[in-house]
Structure formats: C-alpha cells, structure tokens
Amino acid sequence: MRKLNLKLLRDIKKSKGQFLSIVLVIAAGAFFYAGLVTISSDLSEYTDNYFEEHNLADFNVYYSEITKSEISPIKDIEGINNIEGRYTFEASQIFDDYHTSLKIHSIPQNNQINTIAVTSGSTPSSEEEILLDSRYGEAHDYAIGDKITIHTDDGSFDFIISGLGENVEHAFNIEDPSLVLPNHNTYGVAYIHEDRIGEMAGGFYYNELIVDVQEGYEMNHISNAIEEYSQELPYLYLINKERAVSYSAINVTISNNKLMSTVAPLILFMVAAVIIFLTMSRLIDSQRNQIGIMKALGVKDSKILLHYMGYPVLIGVTGSILGWLITAVTLVNVLNSVIEQTYSLPNLSLSVSFYTIFPPIIVSIFFGVIACFLSGRSILKERAAQALRPKPPKKMKKILVERIPRFWKKLSYGNKLILRNIFLNKKKALASSVGVIVCVILLITAFGFESSMKTIASQINKVYKYDFRVDYKDGILLETVNLPPDVDKYFEIETIPIELVDFADENNASMVITEKENNLIHFFDNRINNIVLDDTGVLVPKSYADIYDISEGDTIKVKLLGSEQQGQHININVAKISTQYTNPSFYSTPEYIKSLGVDYNPSSLLVHLNNNANIDSVQHHFEQDSSVDRISDKSDIEKSVDNIIEQNNPVFIIFILCAILLSFGAIFTISSINIYERTRELATLKVIGYQKNNINRIIFVENIILTSIAVIIALPISGYVYRVVVQALSSSNQQIPDTLSFVSIGLAILLTFVLTFISNLLLRRKIMKIDMIESLKSVE
C-alpha cells in the first residue's frame, strides 16, 4: 500500500496543473462556506447572548403621556414579567457647519430592560449627566467629562458626559428605517437620569413603556391586552421586537448568510465533482496497463479503487484547508469591518472556527469519491489480460454535418476534426461545459451586483431634484416662513411614520405627503418610465410590494404612528408601484389623505435654488432661523449610498476573484483533459507533418466552441440565479435592481474567453511534449 501511495504522489506530480486547478475550485467553496458560516453563526450566537444579557424589550408601547399610577394595572396582565416607563424625545446638537440629531431616553430606576452596555465611564448618576452612544461619541471626539449642549423645542440644556456605551435596542442605529446604513456623524442616541424628566418635559411623566414578557406566552394576546387597557389613555401605538428595526435587520443578515453558506459552496463542490470525474476518467484510462499489472499480481479491485480515491481525498483536504486559511487571513478582517460599519455591537469580533474546516472536507471528499467510483468502475470489471491491452479506439460514426456533403467538403481537415470530436462526444462535451457554465453564472452575478450598486447611486440624481430639505420644529405656516432670495421654488411635505397591519410580519414605513405638482421628486416604474402622483391613491415602493405581494388597485390597512394621528387606522388604495432604490417611502397627495379623514400638516420644505445661488449662504440663512429644526441636502443621501458601495467593494472584489479562480481552474482542467483524450489524434497529425500552429489552433478553436456553448447555456440560467439571489438579499428597506445590464453580461463573457485563451497558452507546451510512439500504439 505504501508503494501505491508513492505512485499516487507521482501521478499528482505529473498532472500538478490539473491537481492545483481542482484544489482552487474546492478552496473557493471552502472560502465561501467558512466566511458565510462565520458571519451567520458568530453574529447569531453573539446577538442571542447580547439580547439576553441586556434583556431586549419584547414590546415598546408609546403614549402621549402616562403616569406611574397608570402603569401599575398593566403589570397585572398575565404573561408580563416586568414593565418600565421612560421619557423619550428628539433633540439636536449644533456644530460649526452642520446639525446632528439625537434620540434621548431617560433611564428607569432599577433598570432591568434594555440595559446599557457601558464601554467607558458610567451611567448618569445625577440629572446633570448624560451617556452617549459610543459611535456618536467617537465621531465627534467626545471624552468623559466633556460638556455638551442639546437643543429641543423647549430650549437648550447642558449636560456632562458621564459615559459612552451601546444599547441592544439600537444595535442597528439609524435615524430613519428607510436608510440602509447608519451615519454616526449626524445621528446618535443618548441616555439621561430620570430626575431630569421634569425639566425636559415640563412635568414628570413617561411617554414610552418597555415591556418584558415571560417565556411561553402568546405575544399577540399580550399586545391585545395592552391595547385594550390603553383605550382610555392617550395611547399612540405598539411595536414588538420582531418589527423593531435593529432586531429585524440583524435577523435578515443572519438568515441571508446562512442560506448563502449552504447554496454557494454546494454548487462549487458539485462543479469540482464533475471536474474530478473527468480528470479521474483520464487518469484511469491512461493507466490501463498499470491497473492490468496490479490485477495480474493479485491486488484486489477494492485496493485499486481505494488507491485512486486517494486523489479526490487529497484534493478535498488540501483545497478545504487552503480555503479555510484564506478566509482566516483575509475575509474575516473584511467581514469585521462590514459588521462594524453596519451594527453597533460592542466587542463583537468574528473569528473563523476551526470546526468550519470539516464540512467542506467531508462534502468535497464525498462528491470526489463518488466521481472517482463512477469513472473507475468500468475498467475494474475487465479482466487483467484485457486491461493490459490498450483501449480500443471508438467506432466512428457520421455526424449530422457529414450528411451535408456540399458543406462538409468545404471545411478544412482541421475543422472537420474539431466538429467530429465535439459531436461524437456530446455527453463529455456537455460535462466539460458544466464548470464553465457555473463560472459564467458566478461572474455575471458578481458583476451584476457591482453594476446594481452603481445603478442605485445614479438614481439619486434622477429622483431628487431639490437642493435642500428643511425640517421645521412646529410645522409650516407659509405666511411666516423666511426664505432666502436665492430660492427658485419650493414644495411642502409631511412625513408620517406608518405601520402595515394587514400582514403577518407587520412592518414599519414612512408615508410622505406632498402636492402632485411637486417636481422636485421624480418617480419611476419598474421599466424606469416616469410616473406621477394623483388623488386616487398612494404610490407604494416596489420593495414593499414585492415582499407583501401588493399590486396596483389593492387596498391595504395602515396605522398612522405620528403623534397627531395617535394610531389612527386608514385603508389606502394602491394607485401605482414605484421603483425606489434609496429611502423607499409611501407617497400620497394632501387631497387623497384628507379624503381619508387625516389632517395635512406639512412640517418640511423641499427647496430648489437658482443656478447662480450661493449654497453656503442659503444654508447659513436657514441655520440662523430659530424655527428650523434640521437642514439636509441631497448629498446626505449620496454619502449614504457611497458608504454602501465602499463597504461592499471588498466583498465584490473577493467574490469576483473567487469566480475568476474557479473559472480558470475549471477551464484549465477541462482543456487538459481534452488534450489527453486526443493524444493519439494529435500524435498522428505531428507524424504526417502538421505544423505546431495548426495543431494548437485545433485545440484552441475546440475550447472556444465549448466555451461558447457553455456561455449560451449559462445566459438564461444566470438571469434566473441573479433574480433569486437579489430576492433573497433584498428587504422592504432596500430594493436591489433585478435586471442585469449588458455591460455586466459582456464583462463576464469577455473574461471567460480571456481565461480560455490564457489556459490554451499555458497548455501549448503539453501538446508539444506528446510522445508520438507511445500515443500511436494500438491494439495488436
């Protein structure tokens, strides 16, 4: 057996190029598996512990005002473990050239729900102190003991920073649910001592309850009980943790990566199995004589088969270890950076578990051994004397093209050889194309996602035509609004937070109300045709329509969560579906919303300036207006999208590099097998004086034809696969374009043919080294 092991190593050395190329395919599968499993398992384990340790609230219940005595009866509801009241409000900070927004919570006495993970300093111990979320503090270079001033509608208030920390309820810390990534420069969260409520609110009361439910109780039953009790109170709305932005965003990330960690590696291992099958068929056929000698010497068929099975075993182990090491060295750092930019999770550090190396080894060996068994079982059935004889050449048949004499006679001898080889080995040609097909799909998907990110970025300038959005503290009275002279035109808008209540997995969204004449926001349908608002219904973002199966003409029920609407329910008609890649929102006109019994109270202006306007001067003008709460411009959205692209660029690059390695590995191996299977034919051409360039041309053209067939087959499959992946990765808050651009498809196809060309160049030496005497030996 030891000698057989030495023979195996010699066989690998002789075909090290093919061995290495298959190892790269396995390594790509192990790379994806280890990386995706790491992010899904580590994030899942961390968040489970984090949410449990800091007791994430099961419900957040909002009121205009509620007192301690009014909270007591709610605690008696069966299934409620604990309730804490707090005061939550919006504030801002003013810096030299911009404003920031803060969401501030009071800390309940004996706080046990949504407890703070303090990263430095301590929680506020007096009414003068405040704790900032650590990301916001780092973004503004705050330190413990610094004094800050916050501004509300009721005035300005000074605090001393007592600590920095994070909270489970703001793990995905975004100001607006429609945003994709947090911006810690412009938005943060803070916590103050409960004793400061009286000064901040003009009296001591709460406006939010955080509820902890005992395990085993039905959530809907408890939420209904809370809402029933709250009917006599100034109740606004209730959100359970499954609908909370942070909780749902993290769970979507975990589930998507768990799905991809199963599908992507499995496809790659199956491709490797096909290549191993072709490789082992070639290897075993080339060693018929050696197998015959082993059988004649009494070596059992099982030992011979086990000897050849060592080839896929070594490939599986080597490729899996290589892929795991690359993940540990490169991908983990990229994933840690992505998670850090996206979520506020203190002390989370992804690390590749050593145990993630075993599933790729087991799966790759399983597929490889099966492929080896299928490729070697036929020769093992032969007797020793028969195996010692060279394999008889196949009986040639006429192909379809040969039956057209006029066309066939016009072909050169080399082209006839190419067509005969392809059409007489249709099954093997198709099997050889499988690897290339998968590679084309991967490349098109990778380039498609990169193109999609650019499409999302480019839509901003097509959709948003305003220069500034100005939010006012107490709504808008046009008679009193002070506008600078450089303003060309403006339109009023009102934004109301809403909740979709007709669906099992209820979700939150925003409804923007503006005049139908507003031409500072443009809307597009799925075919990028312009659509306009009208008074017959609401314009629904496609991201929500796809998830909840909403169509034009449908009627859906929503709850208005604004403080003025106090949880009012309305039925809205779906007038049109709009493609909104960024900040997806429901849009309505004032006339339609008024027809449903909802008051229209605009609180913001969209402002467009003259061509020669001084933007800094206009911004300064609004900043000096005491009635203005916040100023934002289109560049804020552009920066958000740029951050998304920047964050995903390393992932796209790694994905494309893996696809290239896989493509090259598959094409190189298949080309090598093609050369081996035609050694007799190529040797004959060399003997009769065929020039080297003509022989190389035969192999090159045949590989190009096989690659072309693979590309043709891959194109429709790629479109389907891309749509499935986009659907899996999209959410109600993020629509990804599901249409592949011609540029993405063209780049993938071009790269595939370039890799084929490079493979042919590398294999030219192998053609020149063909031993004519050995290759021309035939059955005696």
Rosetta blueprint (number, residue, H / E / L):
1 M L
2 R H
3 K H
4 L H
5 N H
6 L H
7 K H
8 L H
9 L H
10 R H
11 D H
12 I H
13 K H
14 K H
15 S L
16 K H
17 G H
18 Q H
19 F H
20 L H
21 S H
22 I H
23 V H
24 L H
25 V H
26 I H
27 A H
28 A H
29 G H
30 A H
31 F H
32 F H
33 Y H
34 A H
35 G H
36 L H
37 V H
38 T H
39 I H
40 S H
41 S H
42 D H
43 L H
44 S H
45 E H
46 Y H
47 T H
48 D H
49 N H
50 Y H
51 F H
52 E H
53 E H
54 H L
55 N L
56 L L
57 A L
58 D L
59 F E
60 N E
61 V E
62 Y E
63 Y E
64 S E
65 E E
66 I E
67 T L
68 K H
69 S H
70 E H
71 I H
72 S H
73 P H
74 I H
75 K H
76 D L
77 I L
78 E L
79 G L
80 I E
81 N E
82 N E
83 I E
84 E E
85 G E
86 R E
87 Y L
88 T E
89 F E
90 E E
91 A E
92 S E
93 Q E
94 I E
95 F L
96 D L
97 D L
98 Y L
99 H E
100 T E
101 S E
102 L E
103 K E
104 I E
105 H E
106 S E
107 I E
108 P L
109 Q L
110 N L
111 N L
112 Q L
113 I L
114 N L
115 T L
116 I E
117 A E
118 V E
119 T E
120 S E
121 G E
122 S L
123 T L
124 P L
125 S L
126 S L
127 E L
128 E L
129 E E
130 I E
131 L E
132 L E
133 D E
134 S H
135 R H
136 Y H
137 G H
138 E H
139 A H
140 H L
141 D L
142 Y L
143 A L
144 I L
145 G L
146 D L
147 K E
148 I E
149 T E
150 I E
151 H E
152 T E
153 D L
154 D L
155 G E
156 S E
157 F E
158 D E
159 F E
160 I E
161 I E
162 S E
163 G E
164 L E
165 G E
166 E E
167 N E
168 V H
169 E H
170 H H
171 A L
172 F L
173 N L
174 I L
175 E L
176 D L
177 P L
178 S L
179 L L
180 V L
181 L L
182 P L
183 N L
184 H L
185 N L
186 T L
187 Y E
188 G E
189 V E
190 A E
191 Y E
192 I E
193 H E
194 E H
195 D H
196 R H
197 I H
198 G H
199 E H
200 M H
201 A H
202 G L
203 G L
204 F L
205 Y L
206 Y E
207 N E
208 E E
209 L E
210 I E
211 V E
212 D E
213 V E
214 Q L
215 E L
216 G L
217 Y L
218 E L
219 M H
220 N H
221 H H
222 I H
223 S H
224 N H
225 A H
226 I H
227 E H
228 E H
229 Y H
230 S H
231 Q H
232 E H
233 L L
234 P L
235 Y E
236 L E
237 Y E
238 L E
239 I E
240 N E
241 K H
242 E H
243 R H
244 A L
245 V H
246 S H
247 Y H
248 S H
249 A H
250 I H
251 N H
252 V H
253 T H
254 I H
255 S H
256 N H
257 N H
258 K H
259 L H
260 M H
261 S H
262 T H
263 V H
264 A H
265 P H
266 L H
267 I H
268 L H
269 F H
270 M H
271 V H
272 A H
273 A H
274 V H
275 I H
276 I H
277 F H
278 L H
279 T H
280 M H
281 S H
282 R H
283 L H
284 I H
285 D H
286 S H
287 Q L
288 R H
289 N H
290 Q H
291 I H
292 G H
293 I H
294 M H
295 K H
296 A H
297 L L
298 G L
299 V L
300 K L
301 D H
302 S H
303 K H
304 I H
305 L H
306 L H
307 H H
308 Y H
309 M H
310 G H
311 Y H
312 P H
313 V H
314 L H
315 I H
316 G H
317 V H
318 T H
319 G H
320 S H
321 I H
322 L H
323 G H
324 W H
325 L H
326 I H
327 T H
328 A H
329 V H
330 T H
331 L H
332 V H
333 N H
334 V H
335 L H
336 N H
337 S H
338 V H
339 I H
340 E H
341 Q H
342 T H
343 Y L
344 S L
345 L L
346 P L
347 N L
348 L L
349 S L
350 L L
351 S L
352 V L
353 S L
354 F H
355 Y H
356 T H
357 I H
358 F H
359 P H
360 P H
361 I H
362 I H
363 V H
364 S H
365 I H
366 F H
367 F H
368 G H
369 V H
370 I H
371 A H
372 C H
373 F H
374 L H
375 S H
376 G H
377 R H
378 S H
379 I H
380 L H
381 K L
382 E L
383 R L
384 A H
385 A H
386 Q H
387 A H
388 L H
389 R L
390 P L
391 K L
392 P L
393 P L
394 K L
395 K L
396 M L
397 K L
398 K L
399 I L
400 L H
401 V H
402 E H
403 R H
404 I L
405 P H
406 R H
407 F H
408 W H
409 K H
410 K H
411 L L
412 S L
413 Y H
414 G H
415 N H
416 K H
417 L H
418 I H
419 L H
420 R H
421 N H
422 I H
423 F H
424 L H
425 N L
426 K H
427 K H
428 K H
429 A H
430 L H
431 A H
432 S H
433 S H
434 V H
435 G H
436 V H
437 I H
438 V H
439 C H
440 V H
441 I H
442 L H
443 L H
444 I H
445 T H
446 A H
447 F H
448 G H
449 F H
450 E H
451 S H
452 S H
453 M H
454 K H
455 T H
456 I H
457 A H
458 S H
459 Q H
460 I H
461 N H
462 K H
463 V H
464 Y E
465 K L
466 Y L
467 D L
468 F E
469 R E
470 V E
471 D E
472 Y E
473 K L
474 D L
475 G L
476 I L
477 L L
478 L L
479 E L
480 T L
481 V L
482 N L
483 L L
484 P L
485 P L
486 D L
487 V E
488 D E
489 K E
490 Y E
491 F E
492 E E
493 I E
494 E E
495 T E
496 I E
497 P E
498 I E
499 E E
500 L E
501 V L
502 D L
503 F L
504 A L
505 D L
506 E L
507 N L
508 N E
509 A E
510 S E
511 M E
512 V E
513 I E
514 T E
515 E L
516 K L
517 E L
518 N L
519 N L
520 L L
521 I E
522 H L
523 F E
524 F E
525 D L
526 N L
527 R L
528 I L
529 N L
530 N E
531 I E
532 V L
533 L L
534 D L
535 D L
536 T L
537 G L
538 V E
539 L E
540 V E
541 P E
542 K H
543 S H
544 Y H
545 A H
546 D H
547 I H
548 Y H
549 D L
550 I L
551 S L
552 E L
553 G L
554 D L
555 T E
556 I E
557 K E
558 V E
559 K E
560 L E
561 L L
562 G L
563 S L
564 E L
565 Q L
566 Q L
567 G L
568 Q L
569 H E
570 I E
571 N E
572 I E
573 N E
574 V E
575 A E
576 K E
577 I E
578 S E
579 T L
580 Q L
581 Y L
582 T L
583 N L
584 P L
585 S L
586 F E
587 Y E
588 S E
589 T L
590 P H
591 E H
592 Y H
593 I H
594 K H
595 S H
596 L L
597 G L
598 V L
599 D L
600 Y L
601 N L
602 P L
603 S L
604 S E
605 L E
606 L E
607 V E
608 H E
609 L E
610 N L
611 N L
612 N L
613 A L
614 N L
615 I H
616 D H
617 S H
618 V H
619 Q H
620 H H
621 H H
622 F H
623 E H
624 Q L
625 D L
626 S L
627 S L
628 V E
629 D E
630 R E
631 I E
632 S E
633 D E
634 K H
635 S H
636 D H
637 I H
638 E H
639 K H
640 S H
641 V H
642 D H
643 N H
644 I H
645 I H
646 E H
647 Q H
648 N H
649 N H
650 P H
651 V H
652 F H
653 I H
654 I H
655 F H
656 I H
657 L H
658 C H
659 A H
660 I H
661 L H
662 L H
663 S H
664 F H
665 G H
666 A H
667 I H
668 F H
669 T H
670 I H
671 S H
672 S H
673 I H
674 N H
675 I H
676 Y H
677 E H
678 R L
679 T H
680 R H
681 E H
682 L H
683 A H
684 T H
685 L H
686 K H
687 V H
688 I L
689 G L
690 Y L
691 Q L
692 K H
693 N H
694 N H
695 I H
696 N H
697 R H
698 I H
699 I H
700 F H
701 V H
702 E H
703 N H
704 I H
705 I H
706 L H
707 T H
708 S H
709 I H
710 A H
711 V H
712 I H
713 I H
714 A H
715 L H
716 P H
717 I H
718 S H
719 G H
720 Y H
721 V H
722 Y H
723 R H
724 V H
725 V H
726 V H
727 Q H
728 A H
729 L H
730 S L
731 S E
732 S L
733 N L
734 Q E
735 Q L
736 I L
737 P L
738 D L
739 T L
740 L L
741 S L
742 F H
743 V H
744 S H
745 I H
746 G H
747 L H
748 A H
749 I H
750 L H
751 L H
752 T H
753 F H
754 V H
755 L H
756 T H
757 F H
758 I H
759 S H
760 N H
761 L H
762 L H
763 L H
764 R H
765 R H
766 K H
767 I H
768 M H
769 K L
770 I L
771 D L
772 M H
773 I H
774 E H
775 S H
776 L L
777 K L
778 S L
779 V L
780 E L
